[in-house]
Amino acid sequence: MIGLKLPSRKRARDEAEKPFWISFADLMTALMVLFLVSVTVALFAVTQKPDEVAKQQAQRERDIQALLSRISEATKAYPGIVVRGHSIDFGSRANFETGSSALSAEQATTLRAFVPKVLSVVRDPLGQKWLKRIVVEGFADQRGTYIYNLNLSLQRSERVLCVLLASPKSASNALTDADRLQTRELFLVGGSSFNALKASLEESRRIELKLEFLELDENRLTPRDAPLDDASCPLDL
């Protein structure tokens, strides 16, 4: 009896606590692994996003160049009209007289014949996807004051819209109603005064159509719903 050794209560208590600490260690290990996986996924997403944006931007540029190439192809039937960058320069096909915003009957006919070619390109899938608007820019030569030329440039831009929006009653080769409506929705008047001068005074008195394109993830504005009208050009009143 004296030689019997009673079990240690401390050892029993240690045996009972071991499962708790083992489970806690496993939990912390699992959490650490989960954290590392999350960080890896986040880093992968961060590094991949710029690459994806760059690919989308490159595809956008290719699409725009394809559109411009189609418009450039259409200009071959109209000598003097050329595509420069994102702009269509009408050159001698739409030069103005000194101090005037009027276009001759021949120039008006050329505008009404060529612009529908542009609208045709605009209506294809790439045009619907990327084209934002077309800005009509009028130019003046360096003679006269800045304000005078700014106003003259604006009137020249307005004249182009008047020619394109002319009704069949006032123009024998008027645009179709569909083209007139799209012109009203897409075209915007902009005056450019006497910057971007050409080699001669005559060449400087010109108009250009500047094509503006949507950026990535940019939404197109919804055009206002209004019927076409046959009002006279304000410049002729």
C-alpha positions as CSV (number, residue, x, y, z in Angstrom):
1,M,0.0,0.0,0.0
2,I,2.8,2.3,0.8
3,G,4.4,1.6,-2.5
4,L,1.4,2.5,-4.7
5,K,1.8,5.6,-6.8
6,L,-1.3,7.7,-7.4
7,P,-1.7,9.2,-11.0
8,S,-0.7,12.8,-11.3
9,R,-3.7,15.2,-11.7
10,K,-1.5,17.7,-13.5
11,R,-0.8,15.2,-16.3
12,A,-4.5,14.5,-16.7
13,R,-5.1,18.2,-17.0
14,D,-2.4,18.5,-19.7
15,E,-3.9,15.6,-21.6
16,A,-7.2,17.4,-21.6
17,E,-5.8,20.7,-22.8
18,K,-3.8,19.3,-25.8
19,P,-6.8,18.9,-28.2
20,F,-7.7,22.6,-27.7
21,W,-4.2,23.9,-28.6
22,I,-3.9,21.5,-31.5
23,S,-7.2,22.7,-32.9
24,F,-6.2,26.4,-32.4
25,A,-2.9,25.9,-34.2
26,D,-4.7,24.2,-37.1
27,L,-7.1,27.0,-37.3
28,M,-4.4,29.7,-37.4
29,T,-2.5,27.7,-40.1
30,A,-5.7,27.5,-42.2
31,L,-6.3,31.2,-41.8
32,M,-2.7,32.0,-42.8
33,V,-3.1,29.8,-45.9
34,L,-6.4,31.5,-46.7
35,F,-4.8,34.9,-46.3
36,L,-1.9,34.1,-48.6
37,V,-4.3,32.7,-51.2
38,S,-6.4,35.9,-51.0
39,V,-3.3,38.1,-51.4
40,T,-2.1,36.1,-54.3
41,V,-5.5,36.4,-56.1
42,A,-5.6,40.1,-55.4
43,L,-2.1,40.7,-56.7
44,F,-2.9,38.7,-59.8
45,A,-6.1,40.8,-60.5
46,V,-4.1,44.0,-60.0
47,T,-1.4,43.0,-62.4
48,Q,-3.8,41.6,-64.9
49,K,-6.1,44.6,-65.1
50,P,-3.6,47.1,-66.7
51,D,-2.8,44.4,-69.3
52,E,-6.5,43.9,-70.1
53,V,-7.1,47.7,-70.4
54,A,-4.1,48.0,-72.7
55,K,-5.5,45.2,-74.9
56,Q,-8.9,46.9,-75.0
57,Q,-7.2,50.3,-75.8
58,A,-5.2,48.7,-78.6
59,Q,-8.3,47.1,-80.1
60,R,-10.1,50.5,-79.9
61,E,-7.3,52.1,-81.9
62,R,-7.4,49.3,-84.5
63,D,-11.2,49.7,-84.9
64,I,-10.9,53.5,-85.3
65,Q,-8.2,53.1,-87.9
66,A,-10.4,50.7,-89.8
67,L,-13.2,53.2,-89.8
68,L,-10.9,56.0,-91.0
69,S,-9.5,53.7,-93.7
70,R,-13.0,53.2,-95.0
71,I,-13.7,56.9,-95.1
72,S,-10.4,57.5,-96.7
73,E,-11.3,55.0,-99.4
74,A,-14.5,56.9,-100.1
75,T,-12.6,60.1,-100.6
76,K,-10.9,58.7,-103.7
77,A,-14.0,59.5,-105.7
78,Y,-13.7,63.1,-104.6
79,P,-10.3,64.5,-105.4
80,G,-9.3,67.2,-103.0
81,I,-11.0,65.7,-100.0
82,V,-8.5,63.9,-97.7
83,V,-8.4,62.3,-94.3
84,R,-5.8,63.7,-91.9
85,G,-5.7,62.0,-88.6
86,H,-9.2,62.1,-87.2
87,S,-10.3,64.9,-89.5
88,I,-11.7,65.1,-93.0
89,D,-10.3,68.1,-94.9
90,F,-12.4,69.2,-97.8
91,G,-9.6,71.4,-99.2
92,S,-10.5,73.1,-102.5
93,R,-13.9,71.4,-102.6
94,A,-15.2,73.7,-99.9
95,N,-13.0,76.9,-99.9
96,F,-14.7,80.2,-99.0
97,E,-14.4,83.6,-100.6
98,T,-12.8,86.3,-98.5
99,G,-15.1,87.4,-95.7
100,S,-17.9,85.1,-96.8
101,S,-19.6,82.1,-95.4
102,A,-21.4,81.2,-98.6
103,L,-20.8,78.0,-100.6
104,S,-21.4,77.7,-104.3
105,A,-24.0,75.3,-105.7
106,E,-21.2,72.9,-106.8
107,Q,-19.6,72.9,-103.3
108,A,-23.0,72.3,-101.7
109,T,-23.6,69.4,-104.1
110,T,-20.3,67.9,-103.2
111,L,-21.0,68.1,-99.5
112,R,-24.4,66.4,-100.0
113,A,-22.9,63.7,-102.1
114,F,-19.9,62.9,-99.8
115,V,-21.3,63.2,-96.3
116,P,-23.8,60.2,-96.8
117,K,-20.7,58.1,-97.5
118,V,-19.4,59.0,-94.1
119,L,-22.8,58.3,-92.5
120,S,-22.8,54.9,-94.1
121,V,-19.6,54.1,-92.4
122,V,-20.9,55.5,-89.1
123,R,-23.9,53.1,-89.3
124,D,-21.8,49.9,-89.5
125,P,-21.0,48.0,-86.2
126,L,-17.7,49.7,-85.6
127,G,-19.1,53.1,-86.2
128,Q,-22.0,52.4,-83.9
129,K,-19.6,51.2,-81.2
130,W,-17.0,54.0,-81.3
131,L,-18.1,57.2,-83.0
132,K,-19.2,59.9,-80.6
133,R,-19.8,62.9,-82.8
134,I,-18.6,64.9,-85.8
135,V,-17.5,68.5,-85.2
136,V,-17.8,70.8,-88.2
137,E,-14.8,73.2,-87.9
138,G,-14.7,76.4,-90.0
139,F,-11.4,78.2,-90.6
140,A,-10.4,81.7,-91.7
141,D,-7.2,83.2,-92.9
142,Q,-5.0,85.5,-90.7
143,R,-6.5,88.8,-92.0
144,G,-9.0,90.6,-89.7
145,T,-9.4,90.6,-85.9
146,Y,-9.6,87.5,-83.8
147,I,-13.2,88.0,-82.9
148,Y,-14.2,88.8,-86.5
149,N,-12.5,85.6,-87.7
150,L,-14.0,83.6,-84.9
151,N,-17.5,84.6,-85.9
152,L,-16.7,84.0,-89.5
153,S,-15.4,80.6,-88.8
154,L,-18.6,79.8,-86.8
155,Q,-20.8,81.0,-89.7
156,R,-18.9,78.8,-92.1
157,S,-19.5,75.8,-89.9
158,E,-23.1,76.7,-89.6
159,R,-23.3,76.9,-93.4
160,V,-22.2,73.3,-93.7
161,L,-25.1,72.2,-91.5
162,C,-27.5,74.3,-93.4
163,V,-26.4,72.6,-96.6
164,L,-26.7,69.1,-95.1
165,L,-30.0,69.7,-93.4
166,A,-31.7,71.4,-96.4
167,S,-35.0,69.9,-97.2
168,P,-36.0,68.3,-100.6
169,K,-38.1,71.4,-101.2
170,S,-35.0,73.7,-101.2
171,A,-32.3,71.3,-102.6
172,S,-32.6,68.9,-105.6
173,N,-30.0,66.6,-104.2
174,A,-31.1,66.8,-100.5
175,L,-30.1,64.1,-98.1
176,T,-32.6,61.4,-97.2
177,D,-34.7,62.0,-94.1
178,A,-32.7,59.2,-92.4
179,D,-29.4,60.9,-93.2
180,R,-30.7,64.4,-92.3
181,L,-31.8,63.0,-88.9
182,Q,-28.5,61.3,-88.3
183,T,-26.7,64.5,-89.3
184,R,-28.7,66.5,-86.7
185,E,-27.9,63.9,-84.0
186,L,-24.2,63.5,-84.7
187,F,-22.9,66.9,-86.1
188,L,-21.8,69.7,-83.9
189,V,-20.8,73.2,-85.0
190,G,-17.4,74.5,-83.8
191,G,-15.5,77.7,-84.8
192,S,-11.8,77.6,-85.1
193,S,-10.8,81.2,-86.1
194,F,-7.5,81.5,-87.9
195,N,-5.4,78.8,-86.2
196,A,-4.1,75.8,-88.2
197,L,-3.3,78.1,-91.2
198,K,-2.5,76.6,-94.6
199,A,0.2,77.7,-97.1
200,S,-2.1,80.2,-98.8
201,L,-5.0,82.5,-97.8
202,E,-7.4,80.6,-100.0
203,E,-6.5,77.2,-98.6
204,S,-6.9,78.6,-95.1
205,R,-10.6,79.5,-95.7
206,R,-11.9,76.0,-95.5
207,I,-13.9,73.5,-93.5
208,E,-13.0,70.2,-91.8
209,L,-15.1,67.5,-90.2
210,K,-13.4,66.3,-87.0
211,L,-14.4,62.8,-85.9
212,E,-14.5,62.3,-82.1
213,F,-14.7,58.8,-80.7
214,L,-15.9,57.3,-77.4
215,E,-13.4,56.3,-74.8
216,L,-13.4,52.9,-73.2
217,D,-16.5,52.4,-71.0
218,E,-17.9,55.8,-72.1
219,N,-21.7,55.7,-72.8
220,R,-23.2,57.4,-75.8
221,L,-25.7,60.2,-75.1
222,T,-29.3,59.5,-76.0
223,P,-30.3,61.9,-78.8
224,R,-33.4,64.0,-78.3
225,D,-36.6,62.8,-80.0
226,A,-37.8,65.6,-82.3
227,P,-39.1,65.6,-85.8
228,L,-37.2,67.1,-88.7
229,D,-38.1,70.6,-89.8
230,D,-37.8,72.5,-93.0
231,A,-36.8,75.8,-91.6
232,S,-34.7,78.2,-93.7
233,C,-31.0,78.7,-92.9
234,P,-30.7,81.5,-90.4
235,L,-27.6,82.8,-92.4
236,D,-29.9,83.6,-95.3
237,L,-32.4,85.6,-93.4
